[in-house]
Structures are given as structure tokens and as C-alpha cells.
Amino acid sequence: MEALTKSGALKASGRLQPTSTATTVKVTKRQNAGAQRPLRGDEGAIGRYFLIDVPDLDSALSWAARCPASGHGTVEVRPIWVM
């Protein structure tokens, strides 16, 4: 959170697109395990989310891999819903 804030990437919250558009990140032994399949709606609930402004999916996945939750859970990267 602190690194996101200092970098200027953290932005305001917004509506998320469906889980079918998501890419998930799970880190094993602090090495990026890579992109995984989308989560099904019955696999869990979102406990917290961050809206960040980055130029591409690779940048978003890099931030997701740095999230402490990625080491013991799954971090979902999803585009915002454009109104």
C-alpha cells in the first residue's frame, strides 16, 4: 500500500468487470508463479481491492506479485468497468 501510494499508481475506487475478465496471480516461494485461470464466483470473495493506474497488464501483474496476499492466497487483477 505504501509503495503504491508513493509511486502515484494508487487511484480512487471503481466498479470491477466480471471475474471472467480477470487474471490471477499466486506467488510461490516469492517467485511469480505467473498468470492463472479466472476465478469462479464460488471460489471466494474479494476481501479488499486496490484500483491502480498502470500502462499495461504486465505492470499490474508485477504489482500484484508484490502484494503480501499473493504468497498465501490469490490476487486477482481485473480491468475497471468503463462507463
Secondary structure, DSSP 8 states (H G I E B T S, - for coil): -HHHHHHT-EE----B--GGG-EEEEEETTEEEEEE----GGG-------EE--SSHHHHHHHHHHSGGGGTS-EEE--B---
